[in-house]
Every structure is written in structure tokens, then in C-alpha cells.
Amino acid sequence: MDEIVSPTRMILGSIEADIPVHELLILAALGGGELELVEAQLREGSPAIGLLAGKLELPDGCSVFAAIREGRAISVRSDTQLREGDRIIGIGRAECEGELYRTLLGEEPEKAN
């Protein structure tokens, strides 16, 4: 046998396949729920693609600090140009989630009732 089958990896792969691609994912609640650690994957059409991180109009109390690019974590600095496919990691107050979504991903999709 050349490969080890991991049930955990299979389950995670299934979950990842079901996550919508244009979502702001909450990774963790911090500070008693006042802050959220979030991830957004920049896909085709994302308004942040091509911008320097320092030019992002982020809401007060919100910051992006890392990107996962081609499988590697990089620090996001003001001169980091954001690219399609980047998974942007940020932190901010829970109430700035909508504005952060619009800044990184564009208009929020209509929510189903």
C-alpha cells in the first residue's frame, strides 16, 4: 500500500468542498466574542485583487495581517499586493464583518430566508 487513508482528512475535504467560495469565514471568536478572527479567499471579481494592502479601506477596529498564498503563510504589509487566490486572514470587531466582506469580496449575496 502506497498511501495511508485518513478518515479525518476525508471528512475535512468533504466539509471544505461544501463551504461557499465567496464567504467571510469566522475562524475563531476572541476577547469574549467581541473580536473575530476571519478568513476570506479572494476569487475572480473580488474588489481587493491587485490592491496594495495599505490601500484597503478597512473599517475601524479591523485589520488584515496574513495571507495564505500558494500554500505558504505570508505577513501582509502595506506594500503587499493582494492576488486572486489569496486567503486573507484578519481580525476585527464582530460588527464590522459586513464592511470587511464588501472590502475584500464585494457585495454580500442575498441571504435565503
N, C-alpha and C positions, 0 to 999 in steps of 0.2 A: 504494500500500500504506500503510495507516494504522498498522500495528503491526509491530514487529520481533520475530521469533521467536527466542527464546534457548534453545538446547539445554540449557544449564546450568540455567536456571530450570525447564525442563520436568523434568529429572532430579531436582532438589531438591524440586519439587512432588510427584513420584511417591514419593520417599523419605518426605517428611513425611506423606503420606497413609497410609503403611504403619506409622508409629510409633504404638503404642498410646497412648491419651489419658491413661490413669492410670498414667503411668510417671515415675520419677525418672530423668531423662536425665543421664548424665555427659557434660559438655561438654569437660572437659579434666582431665588429671592434672597436679598441680603438686607442687613440692617433692620430686622424685624418686619420685612416686607415693604419698607419704604423705597428700596432700590432694587433694580432688576439687572441681572447680567443677561444680555441678549446676543443673538446671532442673526445676521441677515446675509443671505447669499445673493450677490449681485448677478443678475441674469440679463440677457439681452433686453434692452429697453429701460433698464434701471437708470434713473437720472444721475446717479453718483459716478457712473462709469466715465473714466477719463479725467475726473476732477482730482485736484490735489486735496488731500485730507484737510489741510488748513483752510480750504475754501468752502468746506461744507457748512451750511447754515444749520448748526445743531441747536436744539432748544437748550435754554439754561438748565444746568443740573444734569447734563448728558454729555458723554464723551465716548469716542471710539479710541481703542488703544492697541488693537491687534488685528491681524488678518491671517487667515489660513490661505496660502497661495501655493498651488501645485504640491499640496501635502506638507508644506512647511509653515510654521508659525513665524510671522514677521511682526516687528513693532511698527505701529502706524505713527508716523511723524507728520508734521505739517507739510513736508515735501513729498510724501508718499502718494504716488498716482494710483488711484483705485482702478482695478481692471475687472472685466467680465469674468465671473467665476470665483472672485474673491469671496471668502466667507468672513464678514466683518464682525468683530466682537466689540461690544460696547457695554457701557453701564450708565444707568440713569434712573431718575425718579419714575415711578410707575405711571404717573400722569403725563409724561412726555412721550409715551410709546407711539401714539398716533402721528405726532410730528416727526419723530425719528423714522417711522415707517415711510412717510411721504418723502423725506430727505434721501433715504437710501434706496427705496424700492418704487416710489411713485405713488399714485393714488391708491388708497386702500380699496380692495374689492368689496362689493356689496355683500353683507353678511346675510346668510339664509336664516329665515325665521323658523 
